Amino acid sequence: MDEASTSRPAARAETARATGAGTREQVLRRIVENGPITAAQIAEDLQLTPAAVRRHLTALEEEQFIAGSETNISGRGRGRPARVYVVTDAAHRSLDAAYDDIARAALRFLSTRLGPEAVEEFAAQRAADLVATLAPQVEKAGPDPISRAVALAEALTDAGFAATARSVQGPVPAGSTSDDIATAGVQLCQGHCPVQTVAAEYQSLCDAEAAAFADLLGVHVQRLSTLAGGGHVCTTFVPAIRVHRSSGADVCRTSTPRAVRAHGSQTRSNHEIKDDERTPR
């Protein structure tokens, strides 16, 4: 049997798997959670060929669920820009359209009858409920803010926010050696927000949520972008504060947990992605 004949069953299996009913939803979910992201990165994550993934991407673009754009990727060097994909506003709205109208109507009624302070009080109560719901899972991570941020990302994903924790490296302090590694902190990224449309009208929902994150993590956090404000993701910076040496000799002990690397340990901004960010399974 020649090589071409032996490769046909594998190719047919790949095609069948790539055209399965749930594959397109998996592709969309990867974009929701990790966008901007390339076809190659999605293919590696789902163990599909880039060609199979591109077929789904084309269909999702035609349905206006995602949008693609050309960009230079950090670490890629010179050459043709990579095409990256993000979820469109229309896709976000379609996920929660059934609840948006009634939620906005309720908050408008509350604001009209009781004043803007009532909406702020509602937002604060919602944040308190979020803390109560997520705290048990976050507390299991211990006192380290980076570990807690990873646990918070997992808890938020379980709650429907499609969150990831992406570590960000910082400058090494003066007096440190070349073996020192500085972890500036973590970007907590939420690819989906169940109250995005409502939060665009009532910013107090976003402010209260950020305060809840600070409460859960035990450090001051900084909101860098929000879906409600037009960003591709909600991004919150969580400072690590401390530094460790790669040799094992501690300098204000705080190591970046392995779990952060599992969520995406690459140093990047909102719009920078590395092709090799995921480890093959």
C-alpha positions as CSV (number, residue, x, y, z in Angstrom):
1,M,0.0,0.0,0.0
2,D,1.5,3.4,-1.0
3,E,1.9,6.4,1.3
4,A,-1.0,8.3,-0.3
5,S,-3.4,5.4,0.4
6,T,-2.4,5.1,4.0
7,S,-2.9,8.9,4.5
8,R,-6.4,8.9,3.1
9,P,-8.1,7.4,6.2
10,A,-6.4,9.9,8.5
11,A,-7.4,12.7,6.2
12,R,-11.0,11.6,6.1
13,A,-11.0,11.2,9.9
14,E,-9.7,14.8,10.2
15,T,-12.3,16.1,7.8
16,A,-15.1,14.3,9.7
17,R,-13.9,15.6,13.0
18,A,-13.5,19.2,11.7
19,T,-17.0,19.3,10.3
20,G,-18.6,17.9,13.4
21,A,-21.6,19.7,14.8
22,G,-19.7,21.0,17.9
23,T,-16.4,22.0,16.2
24,R,-17.6,25.4,15.0
25,E,-18.8,26.2,18.5
26,Q,-15.4,25.2,19.9
27,V,-13.7,27.5,17.4
28,L,-15.9,30.3,18.4
29,R,-15.3,29.7,22.1
30,R,-11.5,29.8,21.6
31,I,-11.9,33.2,20.0
32,V,-14.2,34.4,22.8
33,E,-11.8,33.3,25.4
34,N,-8.4,34.1,23.8
35,G,-9.0,36.6,21.0
36,P,-7.3,38.2,19.2
37,I,-6.1,34.8,18.1
38,T,-4.8,33.2,14.9
39,A,-6.1,30.2,12.9
40,A,-2.8,28.3,13.7
41,Q,-3.2,28.9,17.4
42,I,-6.8,27.6,17.3
43,A,-5.8,24.6,15.3
44,E,-3.0,23.7,17.8
45,D,-5.4,24.1,20.7
46,L,-8.1,21.9,19.1
47,Q,-5.7,19.5,17.4
48,L,-7.1,20.3,14.0
49,T,-5.3,21.3,10.8
50,P,-5.2,25.1,10.1
51,A,-7.1,24.4,6.8
52,A,-10.0,22.8,8.7
53,V,-10.1,25.7,11.2
54,R,-10.0,28.3,8.4
55,R,-13.2,26.7,6.9
56,H,-15.0,27.4,10.2
57,L,-13.5,30.8,10.5
58,T,-14.8,31.7,7.0
59,A,-18.3,30.6,7.9
60,L,-18.2,32.5,11.2
61,E,-17.0,35.6,9.4
62,E,-19.8,35.3,6.9
63,E,-22.3,35.0,9.7
64,Q,-20.7,38.1,11.3
65,F,-19.9,36.3,14.5
66,I,-16.2,37.1,14.2
67,A,-14.0,39.7,12.5
68,G,-10.5,39.2,11.1
69,S,-7.7,41.7,10.7
70,E,-4.0,41.7,9.7
71,T,-1.5,42.5,12.4
72,N,2.2,42.1,13.2
73,I,2.6,39.6,16.1
74,S,5.3,40.0,18.7
75,G,8.1,37.5,18.3
76,R,7.2,36.7,14.7
77,G,9.9,38.9,13.1
78,R,9.6,40.4,9.6
79,G,7.3,38.9,7.0
80,R,3.7,38.7,6.2
81,P,1.4,40.0,9.0
82,A,-0.7,37.3,10.6
83,R,-4.5,37.3,10.5
84,V,-6.1,37.4,13.9
85,Y,-9.7,37.0,14.9
86,V,-12.0,38.6,17.5
87,V,-15.7,38.2,18.4
88,T,-17.9,40.9,17.0
89,D,-20.3,43.1,19.0
90,A,-23.2,41.5,17.2
91,A,-22.1,38.0,18.4
92,H,-21.8,39.3,22.0
93,R,-25.2,40.8,21.8
94,S,-26.7,37.6,20.4
95,L,-25.6,35.6,23.4
96,D,-27.5,37.8,25.8
97,A,-30.1,39.6,23.7
98,A,-33.0,37.9,25.5
99,Y,-32.1,39.5,28.8
100,D,-30.7,42.9,27.8
101,D,-34.0,44.7,27.2
102,I,-35.6,43.7,30.5
103,A,-32.5,44.4,32.5
104,R,-32.1,47.9,31.1
105,A,-35.8,48.6,31.6
106,A,-35.5,47.5,35.2
107,L,-32.5,49.7,35.9
108,R,-34.1,52.7,34.2
109,F,-37.2,52.2,36.3
110,L,-35.0,52.0,39.4
111,S,-33.1,55.1,38.5
112,T,-36.3,57.1,37.7
113,R,-38.1,56.1,40.8
114,L,-35.3,56.1,43.4
115,G,-32.5,58.1,41.7
116,P,-29.0,57.1,40.3
117,E,-27.9,56.1,43.7
118,A,-30.2,53.2,43.6
119,V,-28.5,51.8,40.5
120,E,-25.1,52.2,42.2
121,E,-26.5,50.4,45.3
122,F,-27.7,47.6,43.0
123,A,-24.3,47.4,41.3
124,A,-22.6,47.2,44.7
125,Q,-25.0,44.4,45.8
126,R,-24.4,42.5,42.6
127,A,-20.6,42.8,43.2
128,A,-21.0,41.6,46.8
129,D,-23.0,38.6,45.5
130,L,-20.2,37.9,43.0
131,V,-17.6,37.9,45.8
132,A,-19.7,35.6,47.9
133,T,-20.1,33.2,45.0
134,L,-16.5,33.1,43.8
135,A,-14.7,33.5,47.1
136,P,-14.7,29.8,48.1
137,Q,-12.9,28.8,44.8
138,V,-10.4,31.7,45.0
139,E,-9.6,31.1,48.7
140,K,-8.3,27.6,47.8
141,A,-5.5,29.2,45.9
142,G,-3.9,30.7,49.0
143,P,-2.6,34.2,49.7
144,D,-0.5,34.8,46.5
145,P,-2.3,37.3,44.3
146,I,-1.2,35.6,41.1
147,S,-2.5,32.3,42.2
148,R,-5.7,33.9,43.3
149,A,-6.0,35.6,39.9
150,V,-5.7,32.3,38.1
151,A,-8.4,30.8,40.4
152,L,-10.6,33.8,39.8
153,A,-10.3,33.4,36.0
154,E,-11.4,29.8,36.3
155,A,-14.3,30.7,38.6
156,L,-15.4,33.5,36.2
157,T,-15.3,31.1,33.3
158,D,-17.6,28.7,35.2
159,A,-19.9,31.7,35.7
160,G,-20.0,32.5,32.0
161,F,-17.4,35.2,31.6
162,A,-14.9,33.2,29.5
163,A,-11.9,34.4,31.5
164,T,-8.2,33.8,31.3
165,A,-5.1,34.9,33.3
166,R,-2.2,36.1,31.2
167,S,1.1,36.9,33.0
168,V,2.9,40.1,32.3
169,Q,6.7,40.5,32.9
170,G,8.1,43.6,34.4
171,P,11.6,45.3,34.7
172,V,14.0,43.6,37.0
173,P,14.8,45.8,40.1
174,A,18.2,47.5,40.4
175,G,20.8,45.3,42.0
176,S,19.3,42.1,40.7
177,T,21.3,39.7,38.6
178,S,20.6,38.5,35.0
179,D,19.1,35.4,36.5
180,D,16.3,37.3,38.1
181,I,12.8,37.1,36.7
182,A,10.3,39.8,37.5
183,T,6.6,39.2,37.2
184,A,4.8,42.5,37.1
185,G,1.5,40.8,37.4
186,V,-1.4,39.3,35.5
187,Q,-3.9,40.5,33.0
188,L,-7.3,39.1,33.9
189,C,-9.1,38.9,30.6
190,Q,-12.8,38.3,30.2
191,G,-13.8,37.4,26.6
192,H,-17.5,37.5,27.3
193,C,-19.7,39.7,29.7
194,P,-23.3,38.7,30.3
195,V,-24.2,42.3,31.1
196,Q,-22.1,44.0,28.4
197,T,-25.0,45.9,26.7
198,V,-26.4,47.0,30.1
199,A,-23.0,48.0,31.4
200,A,-22.5,50.3,28.4
201,E,-25.3,52.4,29.8
202,Y,-24.6,51.9,33.5
203,Q,-20.8,52.0,34.1
204,S,-21.3,51.5,37.8
205,L,-21.7,47.8,37.0
206,C,-18.1,47.7,35.6
207,D,-16.8,49.8,38.5
208,A,-18.4,47.6,41.1
209,E,-17.1,44.4,39.4
210,A,-13.5,45.8,39.5
211,A,-13.9,46.5,43.2
212,A,-15.1,43.0,43.7
213,F,-12.0,41.6,42.0
214,A,-9.8,43.8,44.3
215,D,-11.7,42.4,47.3
216,L,-11.3,38.8,46.1
217,L,-7.6,39.1,45.2
218,G,-6.5,41.3,48.2
219,V,-4.6,43.8,46.0
220,H,-5.5,47.0,44.2
221,V,-6.4,46.2,40.5
222,Q,-6.6,48.5,37.5
223,R,-9.2,48.2,34.7
224,L,-7.5,48.6,31.3
225,S,-10.4,48.0,29.0
226,T,-14.0,46.8,29.0
227,L,-16.3,45.2,26.4
228,A,-18.9,47.7,27.4
229,G,-16.5,50.5,26.5
230,G,-15.7,49.1,23.1
231,G,-12.7,46.8,23.9
232,H,-12.3,43.3,22.5
233,V,-12.1,42.0,26.0
234,C,-12.5,43.2,29.6
235,T,-8.9,43.5,30.9
236,T,-8.0,44.0,34.5
237,F,-4.3,44.3,35.6
238,V,-3.5,42.4,38.9
239,P,-0.1,43.4,40.3
240,A,2.2,40.6,41.6
241,I,4.2,43.1,43.7
242,R,7.0,40.6,44.5
243,V,10.0,39.1,42.6
244,H,11.7,35.7,42.5
245,R,15.0,34.4,41.2
246,S,15.1,31.6,38.6
247,S,18.0,30.0,40.5
248,G,15.7,29.4,43.5
249,A,17.1,32.1,45.8
250,D,14.2,34.2,46.8
251,V,14.1,38.0,46.5
252,C,10.7,38.9,48.1
253,R,9.3,35.4,47.3
254,T,6.5,35.2,44.6
255,S,6.8,32.8,41.8
256,T,4.5,32.8,38.8
257,P,2.4,29.7,39.3
258,R,2.3,27.0,36.6
259,A,-1.4,27.5,36.4
260,V,-0.7,31.0,34.9
261,R,1.3,29.4,32.1
262,A,-1.6,27.0,31.5
263,H,-3.8,30.1,31.0
264,G,-1.3,31.8,28.7
265,S,2.0,32.8,30.3
266,Q,3.1,34.9,27.4
267,T,4.0,38.6,28.0
268,R,1.6,40.5,25.7
269,S,-0.7,43.4,25.5
270,N,-4.4,43.1,24.5
271,H,-3.5,43.0,20.9
272,E,-0.2,41.0,20.9
273,I,-0.2,37.2,20.5
274,K,2.6,34.8,20.1
275,D,2.2,31.8,17.7
276,D,3.8,29.4,20.2
277,E,1.8,30.4,23.2
278,R,0.1,27.1,23.6
279,T,2.0,23.9,24.5
280,P,1.1,20.9,22.3
281,R,-0.9,18.3,24.1
